[in-house]
Amino acid sequence: MAEQKSQTWEWIKAVLIAIGLAVVIRYFLFAPILVDGVSMMPTLHDQNRMIVNKIGYKVGEPQRFDIIVFKATEEKDYIKRVIGLPGDHIEYKNDVLYVNGKPYKESYLDQYKKEATDGPLTYDFTLEEITGEKTVPKGKLFVLGDNRRYSKDSRTIGAVSIKDVIGKANFVYWPMEDIHMIKKPQ
């Protein structure tokens, strides 16, 4: 009888430890997220399921072209690409991104640019024209969806506070045919 109680107690401890580890991993390290919409096409597809790395930005800062998840409203998280970092001047001209006057190639948009026969994928603008700021404010990020024509991003919601960033999108795990690590463009 004592041996059975001991074995039962060991099972209970193992289950409690497993639940505790799952909670710690889920809330502090990594979290699943569902892509809701087409604003990140062609990189991410509607209904993709992803893993978000929550610890990466606890030890480092977001980098240009990272795909991040952030708290957009109390009940809604957005997934977008970091284009501008604090202090950056952002401009789009003739479908080319300029950061601090330097042109950047956005290879993840090549397919969409070829298909966009009715005008540019990203319309011309400067940061100042759409936000009233000459540079991305301190503690903020300028983010865009990859599907530039159909994305609610910093062009409409303004710069995103770094404090609202939940984490970096690292891995698509569902559906099976879309499984891949998210790589930063060169």
Disulfide bonds with the S-S distance in Angstrom:
none
